[in-house]
């Protein structure tokens, strides 16, 4: 097996990009469940990606980098941690927004009196 061509910086970029894309679609929880369920076969999935990379790589230039990313189970852990971190941030933002909305409603209610 060859050495992993992904630098730690590129690995982190890929992890961040995947996590942000998943969060954009609001699929954090299903993605975490999927990743945890399929952790044991992530290596097989990455090998399938390597097999198809000559074909798919024509359309998606970074496809092989993603295959190398999923080859290492440690990257699955990093991705799950990043998704959980984004979920916490989203929850905090939603909580802050609800509190602001509640305070605004109370101000409007007090102004009507």
DSSP file (Angstrom, degrees, kcal/mol; ACC not computed):
  #  RESIDUE AA STRUCTURE BP1 BP2  ACC     N-H-->O    O-->H-N    N-H-->O    O-->H-N    TCO  KAPPA ALPHA  PHI   PSI    X-CA   Y-CA   Z-CA
    1    1 A X              0   0    0      0, 0.0     2,-0.1     0, 0.0     3,-0.1   0.000 360.0 360.0 360.0 140.4    0.0    0.0    0.0
    2    2 A X        -     0   0    0      1,-0.1     2,-0.1     0, 0.0     3,-0.1  -0.362 360.0 -86.3 -81.1 163.5    1.3    3.5   -0.8
    3    3 A X        -     0   0    0      1,-0.1     2,-0.3    -2,-0.1    -1,-0.1  -0.406  53.4 -94.2 -68.1 145.4    1.6    6.3    1.7
    4    4 A X        -     0   0    0      1,-0.2    -1,-0.1    -2,-0.1    65,-0.0  -0.457  32.5-154.7 -62.5 119.1   -1.5    8.4    2.2
    5    5 A X        +     0   0    0     -2,-0.3     2,-0.5    -3,-0.1    -1,-0.2   0.545  62.4 103.0 -77.8  -4.5   -1.1   11.3   -0.2
    6    6 A X        -     0   0    0     59,-0.1     2,-0.2     4,-0.1    -2,-0.1  -0.648  64.7-143.9 -82.1 127.7   -3.3   13.6    1.9
    7    7 A X     >  -     0   0    0     -2,-0.5     4,-2.8     1,-0.1     5,-0.2  -0.500  28.5-109.5 -77.6 158.3   -1.5   16.2    4.0
    8    8 A X  H  > S+     0   0    0      1,-0.2     4,-2.2     2,-0.2     5,-0.2   0.866 120.8  52.8 -57.3 -34.8   -3.0   16.9    7.4
    9    9 A X  H  > S+     0   0    0      2,-0.2     4,-2.1     1,-0.2    -1,-0.2   0.932 111.2  44.6 -66.3 -44.9   -4.1   20.3    6.1
   10   10 A X  H  > S+     0   0    0      2,-0.2     4,-2.5     1,-0.2    -2,-0.2   0.890 111.4  54.4 -67.0 -38.3   -5.9   18.8    3.1
   11   11 A X  H  X S+     0   0    0     -4,-2.8     4,-2.4     1,-0.2    -1,-0.2   0.919 109.9  47.0 -59.2 -44.4   -7.4   16.1    5.3
   12   12 A X  H  X S+     0   0    0     -4,-2.2     4,-2.5    -5,-0.2    -1,-0.2   0.865 110.4  52.9 -66.9 -36.1   -8.8   18.9    7.6
   13   13 A X  H  X S+     0   0    0     -4,-2.1     4,-2.6     2,-0.2    -2,-0.2   0.922 110.9  46.4 -63.3 -43.8  -10.1   20.8    4.6
   14   14 A X  H  X S+     0   0    0     -4,-2.5     4,-2.6     2,-0.2     5,-0.2   0.924 112.8  50.1 -64.4 -44.0  -12.0   17.8    3.3
   15   15 A X  H  X S+     0   0    0     -4,-2.4     4,-2.4     1,-0.2    -2,-0.2   0.924 113.0  46.2 -59.7 -45.9  -13.4   17.0    6.7
   16   16 A X  H  X S+     0   0    0     -4,-2.5     4,-2.7     2,-0.2     5,-0.2   0.906 112.1  51.1 -64.0 -42.7  -14.6   20.6    7.1
   17   17 A X  H  X S+     0   0    0     -4,-2.6     4,-2.1     2,-0.2    -2,-0.2   0.914 112.3  45.5 -63.6 -43.4  -16.1   20.7    3.6
   18   18 A X  H  X S+     0   0    0     -4,-2.6     4,-2.5     2,-0.2     5,-0.2   0.943 114.1  48.9 -64.6 -46.7  -18.0   17.5    4.1
   19   19 A X  H  X S+     0   0    0     -4,-2.4     4,-2.5    -5,-0.2    -2,-0.2   0.909 112.2  47.8 -61.6 -43.3  -19.3   18.6    7.5
   20   20 A X  H  X S+     0   0    0     -4,-2.7     4,-2.4     2,-0.2    -1,-0.2   0.889 111.8  50.3 -65.7 -38.3  -20.4   22.0    6.2
   21   21 A X  H  X S+     0   0    0     -4,-2.1     4,-1.4    -5,-0.2    -2,-0.2   0.922 112.1  47.1 -65.6 -43.4  -22.2   20.4    3.3
   22   22 A X  H  <>S+     0   0    0     -4,-2.5     5,-2.3     1,-0.2     3,-0.3   0.921 113.6  48.4 -63.2 -44.1  -24.0   18.0    5.5
   23   23 A X  H ><5S+     0   0    0     -4,-2.5     3,-1.4     1,-0.2    -2,-0.2   0.869 104.6  60.3 -64.7 -37.1  -24.9   20.8    7.9
   24   24 A X  H 3<5S+     0   0    0     -4,-2.4    -1,-0.2     1,-0.3    -2,-0.2   0.869 108.7  43.7 -58.1 -37.6  -26.2   22.9    5.0
   25   25 A X  T 3<5S-     0   0    0     -4,-1.4    -1,-0.3    -3,-0.3    -2,-0.2   0.421 114.0-118.4 -89.7   1.8  -28.7   20.3    4.2
   26   26 A X  T < 5S+     0   0    0     -3,-1.4    -3,-0.2    -4,-0.3     3,-0.2   0.829  77.2 124.9  68.8  32.4  -29.7   19.8    7.8
   27   27 A X     >< +     0   0    0     -5,-2.3     4,-2.1     1,-0.1     5,-0.2  -0.044  21.9 120.4-114.1  30.8  -28.6   16.1    7.8
   28   28 A X  H  > S+     0   0    0      2,-0.2     4,-2.5    -6,-0.2     5,-0.2   0.954  76.6  44.9 -63.1 -51.7  -26.1   16.1   10.7
   29   29 A X  H  > S+     0   0    0      1,-0.2     4,-2.4     2,-0.2     5,-0.2   0.942 115.3  46.1 -62.2 -49.3  -27.9   13.5   12.8
   30   30 A X  H  > S+     0   0    0      1,-0.2     4,-2.6     2,-0.2    -1,-0.2   0.883 112.8  52.3 -60.7 -34.8  -28.6   11.0    9.9
   31   31 A X  H  X S+     0   0    0     -4,-2.1     4,-2.9     2,-0.2    -1,-0.2   0.911 109.1  48.8 -66.7 -41.5  -25.0   11.5    8.7
   32   32 A X  H  X S+     0   0    0     -4,-2.5     4,-2.6     2,-0.2     5,-0.2   0.934 112.9  47.8 -63.2 -44.9  -23.6   10.7   12.2
   33   33 A X  H  X S+     0   0    0     -4,-2.4     4,-2.5     1,-0.2    -2,-0.2   0.936 113.4  48.3 -60.3 -46.3  -25.8    7.6   12.4
   34   34 A X  H  X S+     0   0    0     -4,-2.6     4,-2.2    -5,-0.2    -2,-0.2   0.928 113.0  47.1 -60.0 -46.9  -24.7    6.5    8.9
   35   35 A X  H  < S+     0   0    0     -4,-2.9     4,-0.5     1,-0.2    -1,-0.2   0.906 113.1  48.2 -64.2 -41.7  -21.0    7.0    9.6
   36   36 A X  H >< S+     0   0    0     -4,-2.6     3,-0.6    -5,-0.2     4,-0.3   0.898 113.3  48.1 -65.7 -39.5  -21.1    5.2   12.9
   37   37 A X  H 3< S+     0   0    0     -4,-2.5     3,-0.4    -5,-0.2    -2,-0.2   0.879 118.6  39.2 -67.3 -37.2  -23.0    2.3   11.4
   38   38 A X  T >< S+     0   0    0     -4,-2.2     3,-0.8    -5,-0.2     4,-0.3   0.268  80.8 107.5-101.4  11.8  -20.7    2.0    8.4
   39   39 A X  G X  S+     0   0    0     -3,-0.6     3,-1.5    -4,-0.5     4,-0.4   0.909  76.6  56.0 -55.5 -44.7  -17.4    2.6   10.2
   40   40 A X  G 3  S+     0   0    0     -3,-0.4     3,-0.3    -4,-0.3    -1,-0.2   0.800 114.6  38.6 -61.9 -26.2  -16.3   -1.1   10.0
   41   41 A X  G <> S+     0   0    0     -3,-0.8     4,-2.3     1,-0.2    -1,-0.3   0.242  82.1 105.4-108.1  14.8  -16.7   -1.1    6.2
   42   42 A X  H <> S+     0   0    0     -3,-1.5     4,-2.3    -4,-0.3    -1,-0.2   0.872  80.1  54.3 -61.8 -35.1  -15.3    2.4    5.5
   43   43 A X  H  > S+     0   0    0     -4,-0.4     4,-2.1    -3,-0.3    -1,-0.2   0.920 107.8  49.0 -64.7 -42.5  -12.1    0.9    4.2
   44   44 A X  H  > S+     0   0    0      1,-0.2     4,-2.1     2,-0.2    -2,-0.2   0.904 110.5  51.4 -63.2 -40.2  -14.0   -1.3    1.7
   45   45 A X  H  X S+     0   0    0     -4,-2.3     4,-2.1     1,-0.2    -1,-0.2   0.899 108.9  50.5 -62.4 -40.2  -16.0    1.7    0.6
   46   46 A X  H  X S+     0   0    0     -4,-2.3     4,-2.2    24,-0.3    -1,-0.2   0.874 108.5  52.5 -67.0 -34.9  -12.8    3.7    0.0
   47   47 A X  H  X S+     0   0    0     -4,-2.1     4,-2.2     2,-0.2    -1,-0.2   0.883 108.0  50.9 -67.5 -36.7  -11.4    0.8   -2.0
   48   48 A X  H  X S+     0   0    0     -4,-2.1     4,-2.2     2,-0.2    -2,-0.2   0.891 108.9  52.2 -64.2 -38.6  -14.5    0.8   -4.2
   49   49 A X  H  X S+     0   0    0     -4,-2.1     4,-1.0     1,-0.2    -2,-0.2   0.903 108.6  50.1 -63.6 -40.2  -14.0    4.6   -4.6
   50   50 A X  H  < S+     0   0    0     -4,-2.2     4,-0.5     1,-0.2     3,-0.4   0.901 109.1  52.8 -63.0 -39.7  -10.4    3.9   -5.8
   51   51 A X  H  < S+     0   0    0     -4,-2.2     3,-0.5     1,-0.2    -2,-0.2   0.908 116.2  38.2 -61.6 -42.8  -11.7    1.3   -8.2
   52   52 A X  H >X S+     0   0    0     -4,-2.2     4,-2.9     1,-0.2     3,-1.0   0.518  90.0  96.4 -87.7  -4.8  -14.2    3.7   -9.8
   53   53 A X  H 3X S+     0   0    0     -4,-1.0     4,-2.3    -3,-0.4    -1,-0.2   0.819  75.8  59.7 -60.7 -32.9  -11.9    6.8   -9.6
   54   54 A X  H 34 S+     0   0    0     -3,-0.5    -1,-0.3    -4,-0.5     4,-0.2   0.874 117.6  32.8 -62.2 -31.7  -10.6    6.5  -13.2
   55   55 A X  H X4 S+     0   0    0     -3,-1.0     3,-1.0    -4,-0.2     4,-0.4   0.933 127.0  37.4 -85.6 -53.8  -14.2    6.8  -14.4
   56   56 A X  H >X S+     0   0    0     -4,-2.9     4,-2.4     1,-0.2     3,-1.4   0.824 105.4  70.0 -70.2 -31.2  -15.7    9.2  -11.8
   57   57 A X  T 3< S+     0   0    0     -4,-2.3    -1,-0.2    -5,-0.4    -3,-0.1   0.730  87.7  66.2 -59.8 -22.2  -12.4   11.2  -11.5
   58   58 A X  T <4 S+     0   0    0     -3,-1.0    -1,-0.3    -4,-0.2    -2,-0.2   0.869 113.4  30.7 -64.8 -35.7  -13.1   12.5  -15.0
   59   59 A X  T <4 S+     0   0    0     -3,-1.4     2,-0.5    -4,-0.4    -2,-0.2   0.781 128.0  38.6 -93.9 -31.9  -16.2   14.4  -13.7
   60   60 A X    ><  -     0   0    0     -4,-2.4     3,-1.5    -7,-0.1     4,-0.3  -0.930  65.2-166.1-126.3 105.5  -15.0   15.0  -10.1
   61   61 A X  T 3  S+     0   0    0     -2,-0.5     3,-0.4     1,-0.3     4,-0.2   0.785  87.7  48.2 -65.5 -29.2  -11.4   16.0   -9.8
   62   62 A X  T 3> S+     0   0    0      1,-0.2     4,-1.8     2,-0.1    -1,-0.3   0.290  78.6 106.5 -95.7  11.7  -11.1   15.5   -6.0
   63   63 A X  H <> S+     0   0    0     -3,-1.5     4,-1.8     1,-0.2    -1,-0.2   0.899  79.0  49.5 -58.4 -43.8  -12.9   12.1   -6.0
   64   64 A X  H  > S+     0   0    0     -3,-0.4     4,-2.3    -4,-0.3    -1,-0.2   0.851 106.4  56.4 -67.8 -32.9   -9.6   10.2   -5.3
   65   65 A X  H  > S+     0   0    0      1,-0.2     4,-2.1     2,-0.2    -1,-0.2   0.903 106.6  50.2 -62.8 -39.3   -8.8   12.5   -2.4
   66   66 A X  H  X S+     0   0    0     -4,-1.8     4,-2.4     2,-0.2    -2,-0.2   0.874 107.3  54.5 -65.5 -36.2  -12.1   11.6   -0.8
   67   67 A X  H  X S+     0   0    0     -4,-1.8     4,-0.9     1,-0.2    -2,-0.2   0.926 109.8  46.3 -61.9 -44.3  -11.3    7.9   -1.3
   68   68 A X  H  X S+     0   0    0     -4,-2.3     4,-0.7     1,-0.2     3,-0.3   0.867 110.1  55.5 -65.1 -34.9   -8.0    8.4    0.6
   69   69 A X  H >< S+     0   0    0     -4,-2.1     3,-0.8     1,-0.2     6,-0.3   0.943 110.5  42.8 -61.6 -48.2   -9.9   10.4    3.2
   70   70 A X  H 3< S+     0   0    0     -4,-2.4   -24,-0.3     1,-0.2    -1,-0.2   0.589  97.7  77.2 -77.8  -9.1  -12.4    7.5    3.9
   71   71 A X  H 3< S+     0   0    0     -4,-0.9     2,-0.6    -3,-0.3    -1,-0.2   0.838  86.9  66.1 -66.6 -32.7   -9.6    4.9    3.8
   72   72 A X  S XX S-     0   0    0     -3,-0.8     3,-1.4    -4,-0.7     4,-0.7  -0.817  71.2-154.8 -96.5 118.7   -8.5    5.9    7.3
   73   73 A X  H 3> S+     0   0    0     -2,-0.6     4,-1.5     1,-0.3     3,-0.5   0.771  93.1  68.2 -64.2 -24.5  -11.0    5.1   10.0
   74   74 A X  H 3> S+     0   0    0      1,-0.2     4,-2.1     2,-0.2    -1,-0.3   0.825  93.9  57.7 -62.1 -30.5   -9.5    7.9   12.1
   75   75 A X  H <> S+     0   0    0     -3,-1.4     4,-2.5    -6,-0.3    -1,-0.2   0.812  99.6  57.5 -70.4 -29.1  -10.9   10.4    9.6
   76   76 A X  H  X S+     0   0    0     -4,-0.7     4,-2.6    -3,-0.5    -1,-0.2   0.925 107.3  48.5 -63.9 -43.3  -14.4    9.0   10.2
   77   77 A X  H  X S+     0   0    0     -4,-1.5     4,-2.6     2,-0.2    -2,-0.2   0.918 111.2  49.9 -61.3 -43.7  -13.9    9.9   13.9
   78   78 A X  H  X S+     0   0    0     -4,-2.1     4,-2.4     1,-0.2    -2,-0.2   0.910 111.4  48.9 -61.0 -42.2  -12.7   13.4   12.9
   79   79 A X  H  X S+     0   0    0     -4,-2.5     4,-2.5     2,-0.2    -2,-0.2   0.912 111.0  49.1 -66.0 -42.7  -15.7   13.8   10.7
   80   80 A X  H  X S+     0   0    0     -4,-2.6     4,-2.6     2,-0.2    -2,-0.2   0.920 112.0  49.4 -62.6 -43.0  -18.2   12.7   13.4
   81   81 A X  H  X S+     0   0    0     -4,-2.6     4,-2.3     1,-0.2    -2,-0.2   0.909 111.3  49.2 -61.7 -41.8  -16.5   15.1   15.9
   82   82 A X  H  X S+     0   0    0     -4,-2.4     4,-2.4     2,-0.2    -2,-0.2   0.899 111.4  49.3 -64.9 -40.5  -16.7   18.0   13.4
   83   83 A X  H  X S+     0   0    0     -4,-2.5     4,-2.4     2,-0.2    -2,-0.2   0.911 111.1  49.2 -64.8 -42.2  -20.4   17.2   12.7
   84   84 A X  H  X S+     0   0    0     -4,-2.6     4,-2.2     2,-0.2    -2,-0.2   0.891 110.4  51.5 -64.0 -38.5  -21.1   17.1   16.4
   85   85 A X  H  X S+     0   0    0     -4,-2.3     4,-2.2     2,-0.2    -2,-0.2   0.922 110.9  47.3 -63.2 -44.6  -19.3   20.4   16.8
   86   86 A X  H  X S+     0   0    0     -4,-2.4     4,-2.6     1,-0.2    -2,-0.2   0.875 109.8  53.9 -64.6 -36.9  -21.4   22.0   14.1
   87   87 A X  H  X S+     0   0    0     -4,-2.4     4,-2.5     2,-0.2    -2,-0.2   0.913 108.6  48.9 -63.8 -42.1  -24.6   20.5   15.6
   88   88 A X  H  X S+     0   0    0     -4,-2.2     4,-2.5     2,-0.2    -2,-0.2   0.919 111.5  49.5 -62.8 -43.1  -23.7   22.2   19.0
   89   89 A X  H  X S+     0   0    0     -4,-2.2     4,-2.5     2,-0.2    -2,-0.2   0.918 111.3  48.9 -62.2 -43.3  -23.1   25.5   17.2
   90   90 A X  H  X S+     0   0    0     -4,-2.6     4,-2.6     1,-0.2    -1,-0.2   0.912 111.1  50.2 -63.0 -41.9  -26.4   25.3   15.4
   91   91 A X  H  X S+     0   0    0     -4,-2.5     4,-2.5     2,-0.2    -2,-0.2   0.915 111.2  48.6 -62.4 -42.7  -28.2   24.5   18.6
   92   92 A X  H  X S+     0   0    0     -4,-2.5     4,-2.5     2,-0.2    -2,-0.2   0.908 112.3  48.6 -63.8 -41.8  -26.6   27.5   20.4
   93   93 A X  H  X S+     0   0    0     -4,-2.5     4,-2.3     2,-0.2    -2,-0.2   0.911 112.7  47.7 -64.9 -42.1  -27.5   29.8   17.5
   94   94 A X  H  X S+     0   0    0     -4,-2.6     4,-2.5     2,-0.2    -2,-0.2   0.902 112.1  50.1 -64.9 -40.7  -31.1   28.6   17.4
   95   95 A X  H  X S+     0   0    0     -4,-2.5     4,-2.3     2,-0.2    -2,-0.2   0.917 111.5  48.1 -63.8 -43.6  -31.3   29.0   21.2
   96   96 A X  H  X S+     0   0    0     -4,-2.5     4,-2.3     2,-0.2    -2,-0.2   0.894 111.5  50.6 -64.0 -40.0  -29.9   32.5   21.0
   97   97 A X  H  X S+     0   0    0     -4,-2.3     4,-2.7     2,-0.2    -2,-0.2   0.912 109.9  49.6 -64.2 -43.1  -32.4   33.3   18.2
   98   98 A X  H  X S+     0   0    0     -4,-2.5     4,-2.5     1,-0.2    -2,-0.2   0.910 111.2  49.7 -62.0 -41.3  -35.3   32.0   20.2
   99   99 A X  H  X S+     0   0    0     -4,-2.3     4,-2.4     2,-0.2    -2,-0.2   0.901 111.5  48.5 -65.7 -40.3  -34.2   34.1   23.3
  100  100 A X  H  X S+     0   0    0     -4,-2.3     4,-2.6     2,-0.2    -2,-0.2   0.924 112.5  48.5 -63.7 -43.8  -33.9   37.2   21.1
  101  101 A X  H  X S+     0   0    0     -4,-2.7     4,-2.4     2,-0.2    -2,-0.2   0.896 111.5  49.9 -63.0 -39.5  -37.3   36.6   19.6
  102  102 A X  H  X S+     0   0    0     -4,-2.5     4,-2.2     2,-0.2    -1,-0.2   0.918 111.4  48.2 -65.0 -43.2  -38.8   36.0   23.0
  103  103 A X  H  X S+     0   0    0     -4,-2.4     4,-2.2     2,-0.2    -2,-0.2   0.894 111.2  51.2 -64.3 -39.9  -37.3   39.3   24.3
  104  104 A X  H  X S+     0   0    0     -4,-2.6     4,-2.5     2,-0.2    -2,-0.2   0.909 109.8  49.5 -63.4 -42.3  -38.6   41.2   21.3
  105  105 A X  H  X S+     0   0    0     -4,-2.4     4,-2.4     1,-0.2    -1,-0.2   0.902 110.8  49.8 -63.2 -40.2  -42.1   39.8   21.8
  106  106 A X  H  X S+     0   0    0     -4,-2.2     4,-2.3     2,-0.2    -1,-0.2   0.886 110.5  50.1 -66.7 -37.8  -41.9   40.8   25.5
  107  107 A X  H  X S+     0   0    0     -4,-2.2     4,-2.2     2,-0.2    -2,-0.2   0.918 112.2  47.2 -64.9 -43.3  -40.8   44.3   24.5
  108  108 A X  H  X S+     0   0    0     -4,-2.5     4,-1.5     2,-0.2    -2,-0.2   0.890 112.1  50.3 -65.1 -38.5  -43.6   44.7   22.0
  109  109 A X  H  X S+     0   0    0     -4,-2.4     4,-0.8     1,-0.2    -1,-0.2   0.908 112.0  47.1 -65.5 -41.9  -46.1   43.4   24.6
  110  110 A X  H  < S+     0   0    0     -4,-2.3     3,-0.4     1,-0.2    -2,-0.2   0.846 109.4  54.7 -68.3 -34.0  -44.8   45.9   27.2
  111  111 A X  H  < S+     0   0    0     -4,-2.2    -1,-0.2     1,-0.2    -2,-0.2   0.811 102.6  57.1 -70.0 -29.6  -44.9   48.7   24.6
  112  112 A X  H  <        0   0    0     -4,-1.5    -1,-0.2     1,-0.2    -2,-0.2   0.775 360.0 360.0 -70.6 -26.1  -48.6   48.0   23.9
  113  113 A X     <        0   0    0     -4,-0.8    -1,-0.2    -3,-0.4    -2,-0.2   0.479 360.0 360.0 -76.1 360.0  -49.5   48.5   27.5
